[in-house]
Amino acid sequence: MNHTQFICYGLLKIFLKDVINKNVEEPLLCSYFMKTTMFWLIQVGHMNWSPNNLLECFWMCFKYLVQCVNRGKFANFFIPQNNMFMNKIFGIARESLLDQLNQYYRMGLPTLLLSSTLRSILEPALSRPCRIQFTAGICHKIGCACKDLCTLEELNEIHLEKFYLFLTLKSVDTLLNSSLSPYKSLTLQLRKADVLAVTPFVIVKYSSHYKNKQMYNLGKMLCNMLKLSAGIGTISHSLYLAFYYYRTGRYNKALGVSNLMKRRLSEHFILYYAKPVDRNRYSEEISNLSLSRKMKAAWVVDINFYFGIQYIEELILEQEENKLKSPHSEAILYPVFVLVEMLSVLSNYRLGNRSQYLQSLTDLHTLLIYDDGRYVPPFHRDISWQILGICHQVVGDFHGALQSYQESLKQDPRSKIQRATHARIYHIQHQLSRNQRV
């Protein structure tokens, strides 16, 4: 932690002891929860941890804690699949704690004055307004980008049930015709986009016996579903259309979609949870739009590949390995910025555009070397280096592939693909030794 982060952690511990757990015989929250909150928000990387921003940092940490209690889910930082609230904060106890925290949240930052320790520090500062501005409404003066980022993070907590695609789609359409709040409508719109993005890949899996004319008509229908998904979902949903084009051998169209996505992802107002956004540009370009139009114009999410569905042949091994290691999960998550570069490499290679695929390979390699977590979060580093290795392997650069796979093994193994990496390394070494003998 830097100095500001250390002080913020101290504020959280004092607030926990003096306010939240005051006169509580068996407290539900402990200081380890505060430390975990700090770890998660430090890793996200979009906060300005500076002394002048200390109170806002404290408030963001407190707000994250309230969100976790509201969801009833608080992931352990080192073992994210472990919910630390399980068997501890649930039922009536969770509701009571949530009511208490919501009272503090409605008070805003002045709730810090409920702590005698913090009040003795803050009251002298409050008497000198030139030194600190501390109004009751400070916590609610949240920028448009911050508020929308929280909305996006909440939406990402809701996962699609792959086995009920058509039922989900029917239910969503029925609900969209009812009277809903803007946030509920937005959630349903995103779920509809997810279903429309996944369904074509499920259908095409069982259509190998179709005749040519049937396949042509089916292909048009599936493309229309994917275009509709891209039209109502986030920017990332266009990538499913590109994968479908690549899978069906239409490499020019796949390349066209990936190039369009590159341009869109390079905009300064793009909202991605790991990437700091230009708040002024976001406010100018996006703030006056509806939630639905904001999502389509500026929001970016990572890509889910559901188990049992073949999106792209080059990544099947990783899907299968992750499925074995994550029996309670339904999908493997890929970083969107890396997948766009991957499609650019593979599509250019299939089209014989040597200079272009070499340039895309260089761009992807440069991204992984110099990125500070804004485009490739730390928990995506292993799968990202793996993808670079796959790209090298496909184009025939076995030495580059071997180095990338070895780099993947050095990363935090969040994607649980180590066995797949070892298998690819074995195949590469076998290929290199055979080439040497020849």
C-alpha positions in Angstrom: 0.0 0.0 0.0 1.1 3.6 -0.6 0.7 6.1 2.3 -2.9 7.2 1.3 -4.0 3.6 1.0 -2.5 2.8 4.4 -4.3 5.8 6.0 -7.6 4.8 4.3 -7.3 1.3 5.7 -6.8 2.9 9.2 -9.9 5.0 8.7 -11.9 1.9 7.8 -10.7 0.0 10.9 -11.5 2.9 13.2 -14.9 3.4 11.6 -15.6 -0.3 12.0 -14.7 -0.4 15.6 -16.2 3.0 16.7 -19.4 3.0 14.6 -20.4 -0.2 12.9 -19.5 -2.6 15.7 -20.1 -0.2 18.6 -22.1 -2.0 21.4 -22.4 -5.1 19.2 -21.6 -8.3 21.2 -21.1 -10.6 18.2 -20.1 -8.3 15.2 -20.7 -9.7 11.7 -17.9 -7.5 10.1 -14.3 -7.8 11.0 -11.1 -5.9 10.0 -10.2 -8.6 7.5 -13.2 -7.6 5.5 -11.9 -4.0 5.4 -8.5 -5.2 4.3 -10.1 -7.3 1.5 -12.2 -4.3 0.4 -9.0 -2.3 0.1 -7.2 -5.1 -1.9 -10.1 -5.3 -4.4 -10.3 -1.6 -5.0 -6.6 -1.2 -5.3 -6.5 -3.9 -7.9 -9.3 -2.4 -10.0 -7.0 0.6 -10.5 -9.4 3.4 -11.5 -9.1 5.3 -8.2 -6.8 8.2 -7.4 -5.1 7.2 -4.2 -3.7 10.6 -3.2 -3.9 12.6 0.1 -6.2 15.2 -1.4 -8.6 12.3 -2.4 -8.5 10.5 0.9 -12.2 11.0 1.9 -13.4 10.0 -1.5 -11.3 6.8 -1.4 -12.8 6.0 2.0 -16.3 6.5 0.7 -15.6 4.3 -2.4 -14.4 1.5 0.0 -17.4 1.9 2.2 -19.8 1.9 -0.8 -18.1 -1.3 -2.1 -18.7 -2.9 1.3 -22.4 -1.9 1.3 -22.8 -3.4 -2.2 -21.3 -6.7 -1.1 -23.6 -6.9 1.9 -26.5 -6.1 -0.4 -25.6 -8.9 -2.7 -24.7 -11.3 0.1 -21.5 -12.1 -1.7 -17.9 -11.0 -0.7 -15.2 -12.8 -2.6 -11.9 -13.7 -0.9 -9.1 -11.8 -2.6 -6.7 -14.7 -2.8 -9.4 -17.4 -3.5 -12.1 -15.5 -5.3 -14.4 -18.5 -5.6 -14.8 -18.4 -1.8 -17.7 -16.3 -0.6 -16.6 -15.0 2.9 -20.2 -14.1 3.7 -21.4 -17.7 3.3 -22.7 -19.1 6.6 -21.9 -15.8 8.3 -23.9 -12.9 6.8 -27.2 -14.1 5.5 -30.9 -14.0 6.2 -32.2 -11.7 8.9 -28.7 -10.9 10.1 -27.7 -9.6 6.7 -30.9 -7.5 6.4 -30.3 -5.9 9.8 -26.6 -5.1 8.9 -27.7 -3.7 5.5 -30.3 -1.4 7.2 -27.5 -0.2 9.5 -25.1 0.5 6.7 -27.7 2.2 4.5 -28.4 4.6 7.4 -24.7 5.6 7.4 -24.7 5.8 3.6 -27.6 8.2 3.6 -25.8 10.4 6.1 -22.8 10.7 3.7 -19.3 11.4 4.8 -20.4 13.2 8.0 -21.1 9.7 9.3 -17.4 9.7 10.2 -18.2 12.2 12.9 -20.0 9.4 14.8 -16.6 8.1 15.7 -15.2 9.9 18.7 -11.6 9.1 17.5 -12.2 10.6 14.0 -14.3 13.5 15.3 -11.4 14.7 17.4 -9.3 14.7 14.2 -11.9 16.1 11.8 -13.5 18.9 13.9 -10.3 21.0 14.0 -10.0 20.7 10.3 -13.7 21.6 9.8 -13.1 24.8 11.6 -10.7 25.8 8.9 -12.7 25.6 5.6 -9.7 26.7 3.6 -8.1 23.4 4.5 -11.0 21.0 4.0 -14.4 21.1 2.4 -16.7 18.7 4.1 -20.4 19.0 3.3 -23.2 16.7 4.0 -23.8 16.0 0.3 -20.2 15.3 -0.7 -20.8 11.6 -1.1 -23.6 12.2 -3.6 -21.7 14.4 -5.9 -20.6 11.5 -8.0 -19.5 11.9 -11.6 -21.6 10.3 -14.4 -18.7 8.0 -15.2 -18.4 6.7 -11.7 -22.1 6.1 -11.3 -22.3 4.3 -14.7 -19.2 2.2 -13.8 -21.0 1.0 -10.7 -24.0 0.1 -12.8 -21.9 -1.8 -15.2 -20.2 -3.7 -12.4 -23.6 -4.6 -10.9 -24.8 -5.9 -14.3 -21.7 -8.1 -14.6 -22.7 -9.9 -11.4 -25.7 -11.4 -13.2 -24.9 -14.5 -15.2 -26.7 -16.3 -18.0 -28.0 -19.9 -17.6 -26.8 -21.5 -20.8 -29.3 -24.3 -20.7 -32.3 -22.1 -20.7 -31.6 -19.8 -23.6 -35.0 -19.9 -25.3 -36.9 -19.8 -22.1 -34.8 -16.8 -20.9 -35.4 -15.0 -24.2 -39.1 -15.5 -24.0 -39.2 -14.4 -20.4 -37.1 -11.3 -21.1 -39.4 -10.2 -24.0 -42.4 -10.6 -21.7 -40.9 -8.6 -18.9 -39.7 -5.8 -21.3 -43.3 -5.1 -22.2 -44.2 -4.5 -18.5 -43.7 -1.4 -16.5 -40.1 -1.4 -15.2 -37.5 1.0 -13.8 -34.7 2.1 -16.2 -32.2 -0.1 -14.4 -34.4 -3.2 -14.6 -35.0 -2.5 -18.3 -31.3 -2.1 -18.8 -30.6 -5.5 -17.1 -33.1 -7.3 -19.3 -31.8 -5.6 -22.4 -28.3 -6.9 -21.6 -29.5 -10.4 -20.8 -31.4 -10.4 -24.2 -28.1 -9.4 -25.9 -26.3 -12.2 -24.1 -28.9 -14.8 -25.2 -28.8 -13.6 -28.8 -25.0 -13.8 -28.8 -24.8 -17.3 -27.4 -27.8 -19.0 -29.2 -26.3 -19.0 -32.8 -23.2 -20.9 -31.6 -25.5 -23.5 -29.9 -27.7 -23.9 -33.1 -24.8 -24.2 -35.5 -23.4 -27.1 -33.4 -26.4 -29.2 -34.3 -26.9 -28.2 -37.9 -24.1 -30.2 -39.6 -26.8 -32.4 -41.3 -28.5 -29.5 -43.0 -28.4 -29.2 -46.8 -26.8 -26.2 -48.6 -29.9 -24.1 -49.0 -31.0 -24.8 -45.4 -27.5 -23.9 -44.2 -27.6 -20.6 -46.2 -31.0 -19.6 -44.8 -29.9 -20.7 -41.3 -26.7 -18.7 -41.6 -28.6 -15.5 -42.5 -30.9 -16.0 -39.5 -28.0 -16.5 -37.1 -26.1 -13.5 -38.5 -29.2 -11.4 -37.9 -29.4 -12.6 -34.3 -25.8 -11.7 -33.7 -26.2 -8.3 -35.4 -29.2 -7.7 -33.2 -27.2 -8.6 -30.1 -24.5 -6.2 -31.2 -27.1 -3.5 -31.7 -28.7 -3.7 -28.2 -25.8 -4.9 -26.1 -22.4 -3.4 -25.1 -19.6 -2.7 -27.5 -18.1 -6.1 -26.7 -21.1 -7.9 -28.1 -20.0 -7.2 -31.7 -17.1 -9.5 -31.0 -19.5 -12.6 -31.1 -20.4 -11.7 -34.7 -16.7 -11.5 -35.6 -16.1 -14.9 -34.1 -19.0 -16.3 -36.0 -17.7 -14.9 -39.3 -14.2 -16.4 -38.5 -15.7 -19.8 -37.6 -17.6 -20.0 -40.8 -14.6 -19.0 -43.0 -15.6 -15.4 -43.7 -12.3 -13.9 -42.7 -12.7 -10.6 -44.5 -15.9 -9.9 -42.6 -14.4 -11.0 -39.3 -11.5 -8.7 -39.9 -13.9 -5.8 -40.7 -15.7 -6.2 -37.4 -12.5 -6.5 -35.4 -11.1 -3.4 -37.1 -14.3 -1.5 -36.3 -14.1 -2.6 -32.7 -10.5 -1.5 -32.4 -11.6 2.0 -33.5 -14.5 2.0 -31.0 -12.3 0.7 -28.1 -9.8 3.5 -28.7 -12.3 6.2 -27.9 -11.5 8.2 -24.8 -14.9 7.9 -23.3 -15.0 4.1 -23.3 -16.1 2.7 -19.9 -14.2 -0.5 -18.9 -13.9 -1.5 -15.3 -10.0 -1.7 -15.3 -9.4 1.3 -17.5 -9.5 4.9 -16.2 -12.0 6.9 -18.2 -11.6 10.5 -19.4 -14.4 11.8 -17.1 -14.8 15.1 -18.9 -15.1 13.5 -22.3 -17.5 10.9 -20.9 -19.6 13.6 -19.5 -19.6 15.6 -22.7 -20.3 12.7 -25.1 -22.3 10.2 -23.0 -23.9 11.7 -19.9 -27.1 13.1 -21.6 -27.9 9.7 -23.2 -30.3 7.1 -21.8 -28.9 4.1 -20.0 -29.7 1.9 -23.0 -27.8 4.2 -25.4 -24.9 4.6 -23.0 -24.5 0.9 -22.9 -24.4 0.6 -26.7 -22.2 3.6 -27.2 -19.5 3.4 -24.5 -19.7 0.3 -22.2 -17.2 -2.5 -22.5 -17.3 -5.9 -20.8 -15.1 -9.0 -21.0 -16.3 -12.0 -23.1 -17.8 -15.2 -21.7 -17.2 -18.5 -23.6 -19.7 -21.0 -22.2 -18.5 -24.6 -21.8 -19.7 -27.1 -24.4 -20.0 -24.4 -27.1 -17.3 -24.0 -29.8 -16.8 -20.3 -30.5 -13.3 -20.6 -32.1 -11.3 -23.8 -32.6 -8.1 -22.3 -31.4 -9.4 -21.8 -27.9 -11.2 -25.2 -27.3 -8.4 -26.6 -25.3 -8.5 -23.7 -22.8 -12.3 -24.0 -22.4 -12.1 -27.7 -21.7 -9.3 -27.3 -19.2 -11.0 -24.5 -17.4 -14.2 -26.6 -17.2 -12.3 -29.4 -15.5 -10.8 -27.0 -12.9 -14.0 -25.0 -12.4 -16.8 -27.5 -11.9 -19.1 -24.8 -10.4 -18.6 -22.4 -13.2 -20.3 -22.3 -16.6 -17.9 -20.2 -18.7 -14.4 -19.0 -19.0 -13.8 -15.2 -19.2 -11.5 -13.6 -21.8 -10.2 -10.0 -21.9 -11.9 -8.2 -24.7 -8.9 -6.1 -25.8 -6.8 -9.2 -26.2 -9.5 -11.1 -28.2 -9.8 -8.2 -30.7 -6.1 -8.4 -31.4 -6.3 -12.2 -31.6 -9.0 -12.0 -34.3 -7.0 -9.5 -36.2 -3.9 -11.8 -36.2 -5.8 -14.9 -37.2 -8.0 -13.3 -39.9 -5.1 -11.6 -41.6 -3.2 -14.9 -41.5 -6.0 -16.8 -43.1 -6.2 -14.2 -45.8 -2.5 -14.3 -46.4 -1.8 -10.7 -45.3 1.6 -11.3 -43.9 2.6 -7.7 -43.0 -0.8 -7.1 -41.3 -0.8 -10.2 -39.1 2.8 -9.6 -38.1 1.9 -6.1 -37.1 -1.1 -7.3 -35.1 1.2 -9.8 -33.4 3.5 -7.0 -32.5 0.6 -4.9 -31.2 -0.6 -7.7 -29.0 2.9 -8.4 -27.6 3.4 -4.7 -26.9 0.1 -4.5 -25.1 1.0 -7.4 -22.8 4.5 -6.1 -22.1 3.7 -2.5 -21.3 0.1 -2.5 -20.1 -0.3 -1.4 -16.5 -3.6 -3.2 -15.9 -5.8 -0.8 -17.7 -6.5 -3.0 -20.7 -5.4 -6.4 -19.3 -6.3 -6.8 -15.6 -3.9 -8.9 -13.5 -6.3 -11.8 -13.3 -6.3 -12.0 -17.1 -2.6 -12.1 -17.6 -2.2 -15.9 -17.8 -4.9 -16.4 -20.5 -3.7 -13.3 -22.4 -0.1 -14.6 -22.7 -1.7 -18.0 -23.7 -3.6 -16.3 -26.5 -0.4 -14.6 -27.7 1.3 -18.0 -27.8 -1.6 -19.5 -29.7 -1.3 -16.7 -32.3 2.4 -17.4 -32.7 1.7 -21.1 -33.0 -0.9 -20.7 -35.7 1.3 -18.5 -37.9 4.2 -20.9 -37.5 6.4 -19.0 -35.0 7.1 -21.8 -32.6 9.9 -20.1 -30.7 7.6 -17.1 -30.0 4.8 -19.4 -29.0 7.1 -21.3 -26.6 8.2 -18.0 -24.9 4.6 -16.8 -24.6 3.4 -20.1 -23.1 6.3 -20.0 -20.6 5.4 -16.4 -19.7 1.7 -17.6 -19.1 2.9 -20.1 -16.5 4.6 -17.2 -14.6 1.4 -15.3 -14.1 -1.3 -15.7 -11.4 -3.1 -18.8 -12.5 -6.6 -17.3 -12.2 -7.9 -18.9 -15.5 -6.8 -22.4 -14.4 -5.3 -23.4 -17.8 -1.9 -24.6 -16.6 -2.4 -28.1 -18.0 -3.5 -26.7 -21.3 -0.3 -24.6 -21.3 1.9 -27.6 -20.5 0.2 -29.6 -23.3 0.8 -26.8 -25.8 4.5 -26.5 -24.7 5.0 -30.2 -25.1 3.5 -30.1 -28.6 5.7 -27.1 -29.6 8.9 -28.8 -28.2 8.0 -31.9 -30.1 7.5 -29.9 -33.3 10.8 -28.1 -32.9 12.8 -31.3 -32.2 11.2 -32.8 -35.3 12.2 -29.8 -37.4 15.8 -30.1 -36.2 16.0 -33.7 -37.2 14.7 -32.9 -40.7 
